[in-house]
Amino acid sequence: MKKTLFTLAMACSFLLSVAQDKPQKGPQKGPQFENPNSDARGYLVKVGDIAPSDFQLVLHDGTKTSLAELKGKIVILQFTASWCVVCRKEMPELEKEVWQAYKDKGVVLIGVDRDEPLDVVQKFHKDMNISYPLALDPGAGIFQRFADKKAGVTRNVVIDRNGKIQYLTRLYNQEEFEGMVKVIDQLSITKS
């Protein structure tokens, strides 16, 4: 009997080890990103990195800017889209807790609307009743400098006066949002 149980246990152990080595078929747990450099939340950048700045931001009112032009200011890029329910929940909080609270303290908040045409972005801006600008991101090219193209919005990237990323958010989590506001507050009183 002991010999049979031992043989059965060895066979089960062998089958389990073989099964673990095989690639899994069917639905996978967790997000699957295209870029192998993506972290678990889909980011391609991390806190401490110099923010990618090889792009121009065309705002919903037709004006243009860039991270190079904004150097010396604290910049928050909020990646958003009109179809994103979570973005719509977060945007009034960004307006009140970030933009209105810090716009006179060297902070610039720009919503970067993922892959929507100008008329949709302008309507979104009006519907949301926000005063911070939205930038166009055709083809999600700006988004893909920061996150995998399969990663979702809403997300915020806080960039310090020297162009270094200081905080990253994903989705709208109250605790993470409060952490972001604390970082912005600290950066706004610290001169580089």
C-alpha positions in Angstrom: 0.0 0.0 0.0 2.8 2.4 0.9 4.6 1.6 -2.4 1.4 2.3 -4.3 0.8 5.7 -2.6 4.4 6.6 -3.1 4.2 5.7 -6.8 0.9 7.7 -7.2 2.4 10.7 -5.4 5.5 10.6 -7.7 3.3 10.4 -10.8 1.1 13.4 -9.6 4.3 15.4 -8.9 5.7 14.7 -12.3 2.4 15.6 -14.1 2.2 18.9 -12.1 5.7 19.8 -13.0 5.1 19.1 -16.7 1.8 21.1 -16.7 3.5 24.1 -15.1 6.2 24.1 -17.9 3.6 24.1 -20.7 2.4 27.5 -22.1 -1.1 28.3 -20.8 -3.9 28.4 -23.3 -7.1 30.3 -22.9 -7.6 33.6 -20.9 -4.6 34.8 -19.0 -4.8 36.5 -15.7 -3.8 40.2 -15.5 -3.2 42.6 -18.4 -1.3 41.5 -21.4 0.8 44.3 -22.9 2.5 44.4 -26.3 5.7 46.1 -25.1 7.8 43.7 -23.0 9.2 46.7 -21.1 5.7 47.5 -19.6 5.3 47.3 -15.9 2.3 45.6 -14.3 0.2 48.8 -14.7 1.3 49.2 -18.4 3.7 52.0 -17.8 6.9 52.3 -19.9 8.3 55.0 -17.6 9.0 54.9 -13.9 9.4 57.4 -11.1 12.9 58.9 -11.4 13.0 58.8 -15.2 13.4 61.9 -17.3 10.0 62.3 -19.0 9.9 61.7 -22.7 9.7 65.1 -24.3 10.0 64.5 -28.0 6.5 65.6 -28.9 4.4 68.7 -29.1 1.1 69.2 -27.3 -1.6 70.8 -29.5 -4.3 72.1 -27.2 -8.0 72.1 -27.8 -8.0 75.8 -28.5 -5.3 75.5 -31.2 -2.3 76.7 -29.1 0.8 74.6 -28.9 3.3 73.8 -26.2 5.8 71.1 -25.2 7.5 69.8 -22.1 10.7 71.6 -23.3 8.7 74.9 -23.2 7.3 74.0 -19.8 10.6 73.2 -18.2 10.9 75.0 -14.9 7.2 74.3 -14.1 5.6 71.3 -12.5 3.7 69.5 -15.2 0.9 67.0 -14.7 -0.1 65.1 -17.8 -3.5 63.4 -17.4 -4.1 60.8 -20.0 -7.9 60.7 -20.6 -10.6 60.1 -23.2 -14.3 61.1 -23.5 -15.5 57.5 -23.4 -13.6 56.8 -20.1 -16.1 56.7 -17.2 -13.3 56.7 -14.6 -11.7 59.7 -16.3 -15.0 61.6 -16.0 -15.1 60.8 -12.3 -11.5 62.0 -11.8 -11.5 65.2 -13.8 -13.7 67.3 -11.5 -11.3 66.4 -8.7 -8.3 67.3 -10.8 -9.9 70.6 -11.6 -10.6 71.4 -7.9 -7.7 69.7 -6.0 -4.9 70.2 -8.5 -5.6 72.9 -11.1 -7.5 75.4 -9.1 -5.3 74.8 -6.0 -1.9 75.0 -7.8 -2.1 76.8 -11.1 -0.7 80.0 -9.5 2.2 78.0 -7.9 4.1 77.0 -11.0 1.9 74.0 -11.8 0.6 73.1 -15.3 -2.1 70.5 -15.7 -2.8 69.2 -19.3 -5.3 66.5 -20.1 -4.0 64.5 -23.1 -7.0 63.1 -24.9 -6.2 59.7 -26.3 -6.9 59.3 -30.0 -10.0 61.5 -30.5 -10.7 64.2 -33.1 -10.7 67.9 -32.2 -14.5 68.3 -32.2 -14.9 65.4 -29.7 -12.1 66.8 -27.5 -13.7 70.3 -27.5 -17.1 68.9 -26.6 -15.5 66.8 -23.9 -13.8 69.8 -22.4 -17.0 71.8 -22.4 -19.1 68.9 -21.0 -16.7 68.3 -18.2 -16.8 72.0 -17.3 -13.0 72.1 -16.7 -10.7 75.1 -17.2 -7.4 73.2 -17.6 -6.6 72.5 -21.2 -6.9 69.2 -23.2 -4.4 68.3 -25.8 -5.0 66.1 -28.8 -3.2 62.8 -29.1 -3.9 61.4 -32.6 -3.0 57.7 -32.8 -2.2 57.8 -29.1 1.4 58.6 -30.0 2.1 60.7 -26.9 0.4 58.1 -24.7 2.7 55.4 -26.1 5.8 57.3 -25.0 4.6 56.7 -21.4 2.5 53.5 -21.5 1.9 50.5 -23.6 -0.7 51.1 -26.3 -3.0 48.4 -24.8 -2.8 50.1 -21.4 -5.9 52.1 -20.4 -6.6 55.6 -19.2 -7.0 57.4 -16.8 -3.5 57.9 -15.6 -1.5 60.9 -14.3 2.2 61.6 -14.8 3.7 64.2 -12.4 6.9 65.8 -13.8 9.1 68.1 -11.7 10.7 71.4 -12.8 13.7 69.5 -14.1 11.7 67.1 -16.3 11.9 64.2 -13.9 8.9 62.0 -13.3 7.9 62.2 -9.6 4.6 60.3 -9.4 2.4 58.0 -11.5 -1.2 57.1 -11.0 -3.4 54.5 -12.7 -7.2 54.6 -12.6 -8.9 56.8 -10.0 -8.0 55.6 -6.5 -8.6 58.1 -3.7 -5.6 57.1 -1.7 -3.3 57.3 -4.8 -4.9 60.6 -5.8 -4.2 62.0 -2.3 -0.6 60.8 -2.6 -0.3 62.6 -5.9 -1.7 65.9 -4.4 0.9 65.6 -1.6 3.7 65.2 -4.1 2.4 68.2 -6.1 2.2 70.3 -2.9 5.7 69.4 -1.9 7.1 70.1 -5.4 5.2 73.5 -5.5 7.0 74.7 -2.4 10.4 73.3 -3.3 12.5 75.3 -5.7 15.0 73.3 -7.8 
